Amino acid sequence: MSTKFEELKKIMRRLRGPNGCPWDREQTHASLRPYLIEETYEVLEVIDGADDLKLAEELGDLLLQIIFHSQIAEEEGRFDIEDVIGGIIEKLKRRHPHVFGDKKAINTRQVLIGWEKAKQEETQRKGASILDGVPRELPALLKAHRVQEKVSRVGFDWEHIDQVFAKVEEELAEFRAAYQNHQKEQVEEELGDIFFALVNLSRYLETSPEDALRQTINKFVSRFKYVESALQNKGLDPREVGLEAMDKLWDEAKSLESRKNPPDEDKSPGAS
């Protein structure tokens, strides 16, 4: 095992030891929950920025959380980091029989179906659902995507994307009807159905709904900051100028974006 990894383990033991850091010694699995979530999102943010040095740093912070939890468990005599590593090694071998065994897999879909079948065999021994492995704490869009992905691997899925489009349109119509009939609880339920159907559509298009929405949010934030800055340069307050003035600046922001990022043009073979 890596000398640096061993050093990291020793540092964690020292921080948790009698003469270590008071804060580190006080931590529990429960108290570390928000830090694990925070570090995970920081990794995602850096991936979006494509900065390798920063990504390495944030992955280190995430690794620290794994070491931290493992050290706490070791002190309680439950498991240690070696058990964590050994467990994932065995799982990877077990769920990749097309690599470590005599099974064959021609494409990614076959790999995913085989992975789900292996997981089913593991969970069936415990009488569990294939959906039990989806973490309760996942963000709603990501959780919806994972649930749909899992059931699709056992054949519970639409046969064609046109059916998914039809489902989106159906849910929109039901939402509109509930809204027009002033059915408040029904409106919320139907809105959830719309989101769920849109996530399913994104899965068919092989697009991450979480990433797509994050990009849209970032775009919205960038444009609105442009509006704020433009108004500030004119000595104006956005709360006083009205929607029409802000909408005009919003269109300016969109225009600037399109000039900075022009759409790809279809070129003939002889075009330069």
C-alpha positions as CSV (number, residue, x, y, z in Angstrom):
1,M,0.0,0.0,0.0
2,S,1.1,3.5,-0.7
3,T,3.5,5.1,1.8
4,K,1.5,8.3,1.6
5,F,-1.7,6.4,2.3
6,E,-0.1,4.9,5.4
7,E,1.0,8.3,6.5
8,L,-2.6,9.6,6.1
9,K,-3.8,6.8,8.3
10,K,-1.2,7.6,11.0
11,I,-2.1,11.3,10.9
12,M,-5.8,10.5,11.4
13,R,-5.0,8.2,14.3
14,R,-2.9,11.0,15.9
15,L,-5.6,13.6,15.4
16,R,-8.0,11.3,17.2
17,G,-5.5,10.2,19.8
18,P,-5.2,11.4,23.5
19,N,-2.8,14.2,22.5
20,G,-4.6,15.0,19.2
21,C,-7.0,17.7,18.1
22,P,-9.9,18.4,20.5
23,W,-12.3,19.0,17.6
24,D,-11.3,15.8,15.7
25,R,-11.7,13.7,18.9
26,E,-15.2,15.0,19.4
27,Q,-16.5,14.0,16.0
28,T,-18.9,11.1,15.3
29,H,-20.4,9.5,12.2
30,A,-23.4,11.7,12.7
31,S,-21.6,15.0,13.3
32,L,-19.5,14.4,10.1
33,R,-22.5,14.0,7.9
34,P,-22.7,17.7,6.7
35,Y,-18.9,17.7,5.9
36,L,-19.2,14.5,3.8
37,I,-22.0,16.1,1.8
38,E,-20.2,19.4,1.5
39,E,-17.0,17.8,0.3
40,T,-18.9,15.7,-2.3
41,Y,-20.5,18.9,-3.7
42,E,-17.2,20.7,-3.8
43,V,-15.8,17.8,-5.9
44,L,-18.7,18.1,-8.3
45,E,-18.2,21.9,-8.6
46,V,-14.5,21.5,-9.4
47,I,-15.3,18.8,-12.1
48,D,-17.5,21.4,-13.8
49,G,-14.5,23.8,-13.8
50,A,-12.0,21.3,-15.3
51,D,-9.2,22.3,-12.9
52,D,-7.0,19.2,-12.4
53,L,-5.0,20.6,-9.4
54,K,-8.2,21.8,-7.7
55,L,-9.9,18.4,-8.4
56,A,-7.0,16.5,-6.8
57,E,-7.2,18.8,-3.8
58,E,-11.0,18.3,-3.4
59,L,-10.7,14.5,-3.9
60,G,-8.2,14.5,-1.1
61,D,-10.7,16.3,1.2
62,L,-13.3,13.7,0.2
63,L,-10.8,10.9,1.0
64,L,-10.2,12.4,4.4
65,Q,-13.9,11.9,5.2
66,I,-13.6,8.2,4.4
67,I,-10.5,7.9,6.5
68,F,-12.2,9.8,9.3
69,H,-15.3,7.5,9.4
70,S,-13.1,4.4,9.1
71,Q,-11.0,5.6,12.1
72,I,-14.0,6.2,14.2
73,A,-15.3,2.7,13.4
74,E,-11.9,1.2,14.1
75,E,-11.8,2.8,17.6
76,E,-15.3,1.2,18.3
77,G,-14.0,-2.2,17.1
78,R,-16.5,-2.4,14.2
79,F,-14.3,-2.2,11.1
80,D,-11.3,-0.3,9.7
81,I,-10.1,1.2,6.4
82,E,-8.7,-2.2,5.4
83,D,-12.2,-3.7,5.7
84,V,-13.5,-0.8,3.6
85,I,-10.9,-1.4,0.9
86,G,-11.3,-5.2,1.0
87,G,-15.1,-4.9,0.7
88,I,-15.0,-2.8,-2.4
89,I,-12.3,-5.1,-4.0
90,E,-14.5,-8.1,-3.5
91,K,-17.6,-6.3,-4.8
92,L,-15.8,-5.1,-7.9
93,K,-14.6,-8.6,-8.7
94,R,-18.0,-10.1,-8.0
95,R,-19.9,-7.5,-10.1
96,H,-17.5,-7.7,-13.1
97,P,-17.6,-11.4,-14.1
98,H,-17.0,-10.3,-17.7
99,V,-13.5,-9.1,-16.6
100,F,-12.6,-11.3,-13.6
101,G,-14.6,-14.4,-14.6
102,D,-15.9,-16.3,-17.7
103,K,-18.9,-14.1,-18.5
104,K,-19.0,-12.0,-21.7
105,A,-20.3,-8.4,-22.1
106,I,-20.4,-6.8,-25.5
107,N,-21.6,-3.3,-24.6
108,T,-22.2,-1.0,-21.7
109,R,-25.9,-1.9,-21.4
110,Q,-25.0,-5.6,-21.0
111,V,-22.5,-4.6,-18.3
112,L,-25.2,-2.6,-16.4
113,I,-27.7,-5.4,-16.7
114,G,-25.2,-7.8,-15.3
115,W,-24.3,-5.4,-12.5
116,E,-27.9,-5.1,-11.5
117,K,-28.4,-8.9,-11.7
118,A,-25.4,-9.4,-9.4
119,K,-26.8,-6.8,-7.0
120,Q,-30.2,-8.5,-7.1
121,E,-28.7,-11.9,-6.2
122,E,-27.0,-10.2,-3.2
123,T,-30.1,-8.4,-2.0
124,Q,-32.5,-11.3,-2.6
125,R,-30.6,-13.3,0.0
126,K,-31.7,-10.6,2.4
127,G,-35.3,-10.3,1.0
128,A,-34.6,-6.7,-0.1
129,S,-35.8,-4.6,-3.0
130,I,-33.6,-3.6,-5.9
131,L,-34.4,0.0,-4.9
132,D,-33.1,-0.3,-1.3
133,G,-29.6,0.6,-2.5
134,V,-30.7,4.1,-3.6
135,P,-29.6,6.5,-0.7
136,R,-32.5,8.3,0.9
137,E,-30.4,11.5,1.2
138,L,-29.8,11.9,-2.6
139,P,-31.0,15.2,-4.1
140,A,-34.4,14.6,-5.6
141,L,-33.5,14.9,-9.3
142,L,-30.5,12.5,-8.9
143,K,-32.6,10.1,-6.8
144,A,-35.4,10.0,-9.4
145,H,-32.7,9.3,-12.1
146,R,-31.2,6.4,-10.1
147,V,-34.6,4.9,-9.3
148,Q,-35.6,4.9,-13.0
149,E,-32.2,3.6,-14.0
150,K,-32.4,0.7,-11.6
151,V,-35.9,-0.4,-12.6
152,S,-35.1,-0.1,-16.3
153,R,-32.3,-2.7,-15.8
154,V,-34.9,-5.3,-14.9
155,G,-37.2,-4.5,-17.8
156,F,-39.5,-2.0,-16.2
157,D,-39.2,0.7,-18.8
158,W,-40.7,2.4,-21.8
159,E,-40.0,0.7,-25.2
160,H,-39.5,4.0,-27.1
161,I,-38.7,7.6,-26.4
162,D,-42.0,8.7,-28.0
163,Q,-43.8,7.1,-25.1
164,V,-41.7,9.2,-22.7
165,F,-42.5,12.4,-24.6
166,A,-46.2,11.4,-24.4
167,K,-45.9,10.8,-20.7
168,V,-44.4,14.3,-20.2
169,E,-47.3,15.8,-22.1
170,E,-49.8,13.8,-20.2
171,E,-48.4,15.0,-16.9
172,L,-48.4,18.6,-18.0
173,A,-52.1,18.3,-19.0
174,E,-53.0,16.8,-15.6
175,F,-51.0,19.5,-13.8
176,R,-52.9,22.2,-15.8
177,A,-56.2,20.6,-14.9
178,A,-55.4,20.5,-11.2
179,Y,-54.3,24.1,-11.3
180,Q,-57.4,25.3,-13.1
181,N,-59.6,23.4,-10.6
182,H,-57.8,25.0,-7.6
183,Q,-56.7,21.6,-6.2
184,K,-53.7,22.7,-4.1
185,E,-52.6,19.3,-2.9
186,Q,-53.2,17.8,-6.4
187,V,-51.2,20.6,-8.0
188,E,-48.1,19.7,-5.9
189,E,-48.5,16.0,-6.7
190,E,-48.9,16.6,-10.4
191,L,-45.9,19.0,-10.4
192,G,-43.8,16.2,-8.9
193,D,-45.0,13.9,-11.7
194,I,-43.9,16.4,-14.3
195,F,-40.4,16.5,-12.8
196,F,-40.3,12.7,-12.6
197,A,-41.3,12.4,-16.3
198,L,-38.7,15.0,-17.3
199,V,-36.0,13.1,-15.5
200,N,-37.1,10.0,-17.3
201,L,-36.8,11.8,-20.6
202,S,-33.3,13.0,-19.7
203,R,-32.3,9.4,-18.9
204,Y,-33.5,8.3,-22.4
205,L,-31.4,11.1,-23.9
206,E,-28.4,10.0,-21.8
207,T,-28.3,13.4,-20.1
208,S,-27.8,14.0,-16.4
209,P,-30.8,16.0,-15.1
210,E,-28.7,17.3,-12.2
211,D,-26.0,18.6,-14.5
212,A,-28.5,20.1,-16.9
213,L,-30.3,22.0,-14.2
214,R,-27.1,23.1,-12.6
215,Q,-25.9,24.5,-16.0
216,T,-29.2,26.4,-16.3
217,I,-28.9,27.8,-12.8
218,N,-25.4,29.0,-13.5
219,K,-26.6,30.6,-16.7
220,F,-29.4,32.3,-14.9
221,V,-27.1,33.6,-12.2
222,S,-24.6,34.9,-14.7
223,R,-27.3,36.8,-16.7
224,F,-29.0,38.2,-13.6
225,K,-25.6,39.4,-12.3
226,Y,-25.1,41.2,-15.6
227,V,-28.5,42.9,-15.1
228,E,-27.6,44.0,-11.6
229,S,-24.2,45.3,-12.7
230,A,-25.6,47.2,-15.7
231,L,-28.2,48.8,-13.4
232,Q,-25.6,49.6,-10.8
233,N,-23.4,51.4,-13.4
234,K,-26.4,53.6,-14.2
235,G,-27.1,54.3,-10.5
236,L,-30.4,52.3,-10.7
237,D,-32.0,49.9,-8.2
238,P,-33.5,46.7,-9.7
239,R,-36.4,46.9,-7.3
240,E,-37.4,50.3,-8.8
241,V,-36.8,50.0,-12.6
242,G,-39.5,47.4,-13.4
243,L,-39.5,44.2,-15.4
244,E,-39.3,45.7,-18.8
245,A,-36.0,47.5,-18.2
246,M,-34.5,44.4,-16.6
247,D,-35.8,42.2,-19.4
248,K,-34.0,44.4,-21.9
249,L,-30.7,44.0,-20.1
250,W,-31.4,40.3,-19.8
251,D,-31.6,40.1,-23.6
252,E,-28.3,42.0,-23.8
253,A,-26.7,39.3,-21.5
254,K,-28.0,36.6,-23.8
255,S,-26.7,38.4,-26.8
256,L,-23.2,38.7,-25.3
257,E,-23.2,35.0,-24.4
258,S,-24.1,34.1,-28.0
259,R,-21.2,36.2,-29.3
260,K,-18.8,34.6,-26.9
261,N,-20.1,31.1,-27.6
262,P,-21.3,31.0,-31.2
263,P,-23.2,27.8,-32.2
264,D,-21.3,25.2,-34.2
265,E,-21.9,25.7,-37.9
266,D,-22.4,22.8,-40.3
267,K,-19.6,22.9,-42.7
268,S,-19.2,21.2,-46.1
269,P,-16.1,19.0,-46.6
270,G,-14.5,21.8,-48.6
271,A,-15.2,24.6,-46.1
272,S,-12.4,26.1,-44.1
